[in-house]
């Protein structure tokens, strides 16, 4: 039996509320995370991802409270990322009710963190959250090279994104949350070349993120190599439902739950 493609709803959380902007900026309120989680659960979403978009500077306890309340209300896998710097951070989030934890900035600063988390909790709980941009050429135009960013996509890093995803998987990351910062907010579709390049470099599951705007955008991401597809604002503001996305995937011959 082929493995079913997962449909994931992403909730960017700031101070206990779901927000949505472009590249985590110009945020607007999209509702209570627990209530939205219940809506997506009822729609048949396969997983939820919470990203604490101001965790680097904000109060972490708010996030733990949101995770606890959500875990009490819905019983689907919950990934939490944003501001995770230590093994102890992972431990606290898992105890609060998270099933998986995403790391980005701290892992780039100290790659050993990936191995430490995987060794203690297992690779299945560790998601590499990769916020990727195309490198700009001397003319200021995007090239075919991809580089990493940190701090919610605000800080570019001179680190090849494809090589970093492969290294992270070797170190113990069990999954790659692949977010195209260039496509984020465009609603023009996923960056298929980015998905193809990372798919060729890693054997762990790849989650496509950034750019979803219409139901027709999801199947090409799967064809490019994604094991799961993720969307945020199109779900939050009622432009698409999880059911519509799954129907479109089925119509394209993709196996879904």
ZAMARGU-4260 file (C-alpha; in steps of 0.2 Angstrom, whole numbers, plus 5000, padded with zeros to 4 digits):
<rodrens>
0) 5000/5000/5000 | 5007/5017/4996 | 5009/5029/5011 | 4995/5042/5011 | 5000/5060/5008
5) 4997/5070/5024 | 4988/5087/5024 | 4994/5099/5038 | 4987/5115/5044 | 5000/5127/5051
10) 4996/5140/5064 | 5008/5154/5067 | 5005/5159/5085 | 5010/5175/5093 | 5005/5179/5111
15) 4993/5165/5111 | 4983/5170/5095 | 4985/5163/5078 | 4992/5177/5066 | 4996/5177/5048
20) 5007/5188/5038 | 5020/5186/5024 | 5037/5180/5030 | 5031/5182/5047 | 5029/5201/5046
25) 5013/5212/5045 | 5004/5200/5056 | 4985/5200/5057 | 4974/5191/5069 | 4966/5174/5063
30) 4959/5168/5079 | 4961/5157/5094 | 4973/5142/5091 | 4963/5130/5101 | 4946/5134/5092
35) 4955/5133/5075 | 4963/5117/5079 | 4946/5110/5083 | 4939/5116/5066 | 4953/5108/5057
40) 4951/5092/5066 | 4933/5091/5061 | 4938/5094/5043 | 4949/5079/5044 | 4966/5087/5044
45) 4980/5074/5047 | 4992/5085/5058 | 4994/5102/5065 | 5009/5113/5066 | 5011/5127/5078
50) 5025/5140/5075 | 5028/5152/5089 | 5033/5167/5077 | 5040/5178/5091 | 5047/5165/5102
55) 5065/5172/5101 | 5059/5187/5110 | 5043/5183/5118 | 5037/5173/5133 | 5037/5155/5131
60) 5025/5150/5144 | 5011/5157/5133 | 5016/5143/5120 | 5016/5129/5133 | 4998/5134/5138
65) 4992/5134/5120 | 5000/5117/5117 | 4992/5110/5133 | 4975/5117/5129 | 4976/5111/5111
70) 4982/5093/5116 | 4967/5092/5128 | 4955/5096/5114 | 4961/5087/5098 | 4970/5070/5096
75) 4980/5072/5080 | 4999/5074/5079 | 5005/5091/5084 | 5021/5098/5079 | 5028/5114/5089
80) 5042/5125/5083 | 5049/5142/5086 | 5063/5147/5099 | 5068/5129/5103 | 5086/5130/5108
85) 5089/5115/5120 | 5085/5097/5124 | 5076/5104/5139 | 5065/5115/5128 | 5060/5099/5118
90) 5057/5090/5134 | 5045/5103/5140 | 5035/5104/5124 | 5033/5085/5123 | 5027/5085/5141
95) 5015/5099/5137 | 5007/5088/5123 | 5017/5091/5107 | 5021/5075/5097 | 5035/5083/5087
100) 5046/5098/5089 | 5053/5109/5075 | 5071/5117/5076 | 5079/5129/5064 | 5089/5144/5071
105) 5097/5135/5085 | 5101/5120/5075 | 5110/5131/5062 | 5120/5139/5076 | 5125/5122/5083
110) 5121/5107/5072 | 5125/5095/5087 | 5108/5100/5094 | 5100/5089/5081 | 5110/5074/5086
115) 5107/5077/5105 | 5088/5078/5102 | 5087/5063/5091 | 5098/5053/5103 | 5087/5057/5118
120) 5069/5057/5111 | 5071/5048/5094 | 5072/5055/5076 | 5053/5053/5075 | 5050/5068/5086
125) 5062/5080/5077 | 5057/5091/5063 | 5070/5102/5054 | 5061/5118/5050 | 5070/5124/5035
130) 5065/5142/5030 | 5073/5143/5013 | 5076/5158/5000 | 5084/5158/4983 | 5101/5166/4983
135) 5100/5183/4974 | 5113/5186/4960 | 5123/5201/4957 | 5109/5208/4947 | 5097/5206/4962
140) 5087/5193/4953 | 5084/5175/4961 | 5096/5162/4955 | 5094/5143/4955 | 5104/5142/4972
145) 5095/5140/4988 | 5101/5146/5005 | 5095/5145/5023 | 5087/5159/5033 | 5085/5161/5052
150) 5074/5171/5064 | 5058/5167/5055 | 5066/5170/5038 | 5072/5188/5042 | 5091/5184/5042
155) 5099/5176/5027 | 5113/5163/5031 | 5127/5159/5018 | 5122/5140/5020 | 5117/5130/5005
160) 5099/5124/5009 | 5100/5107/5000 | 5116/5102/5008 | 5110/5108/5025 | 5094/5098/5024
165) 5104/5082/5019 | 5116/5085/5034 | 5102/5088/5046 | 5094/5071/5041 | 5111/5063/5043
170) 5112/5070/5061 | 5095/5063/5065 | 5081/5075/5059 | 5066/5063/5056 | 5057/5075/5044
175) 5060/5091/5034 | 5047/5105/5035 | 5053/5114/5019 | 5046/5132/5019 | 5049/5143/5003
180) 5051/5161/5010 | 5050/5167/4992 | 5033/5158/4988 | 5026/5162/5006 | 5011/5173/5004
185) 5011/5173/4985 | 4997/5160/4983 | 5006/5156/4967 | 5010/5138/4971 | 5024/5129/4980
190) 5042/5130/4974 | 5043/5114/4965 | 5061/5115/4960 | 5066/5117/4979 | 5055/5102/4983
195) 5063/5091/4969 | 5081/5096/4975 | 5078/5092/4993 | 5069/5076/4989 | 5084/5070/4979
200) 5095/5074/4994 | 5086/5066/5008 | 5077/5050/5012 | 5066/5057/5027 | 5049/5064/5024
205) 5048/5081/5016 | 5033/5093/5020 | 5030/5106/5007 | 5026/5124/5014 | 5024/5141/5006
210) 5014/5147/4992 | 4998/5137/4992 | 4983/5147/4986 | 4972/5135/4976 | 4967/5117/4977
215) 4977/5114/4961 | 4993/5119/4969 | 4994/5104/4981 | 4996/5089/4969 | 5011/5096/4959
220) 5020/5097/4976 | 5017/5079/4979 | 5023/5074/4962 | 5039/5084/4965 | 5042/5073/4980
225) 5033/5080/4995 | 5026/5067/5007 | 5015/5080/5015 | 5008/5097/5010 | 5005/5112/5022
230) 4995/5128/5022 | 4990/5142/5033 | 4981/5157/5028 | 4970/5149/5015 | 4963/5138/5029
235) 4962/5151/5042 | 4952/5164/5032 | 4941/5151/5024 | 4947/5151/5006 | 4950/5133/5006
240) 4945/5118/5017 | 4955/5103/5021 | 4942/5092/5013 | 4943/5102/4997 | 4962/5100/4996
245) 4960/5081/5000 | 4947/5079/4986 | 4958/5088/4974 | 4973/5077/4978 | 4962/5061/4976
250) 4956/5068/4959 | 4974/5069/4954 | 4977/5051/4959 | 4986/5055/4976 | 4982/5043/4990
255) 4976/5053/5006 | 4968/5048/5022
</rodrens>
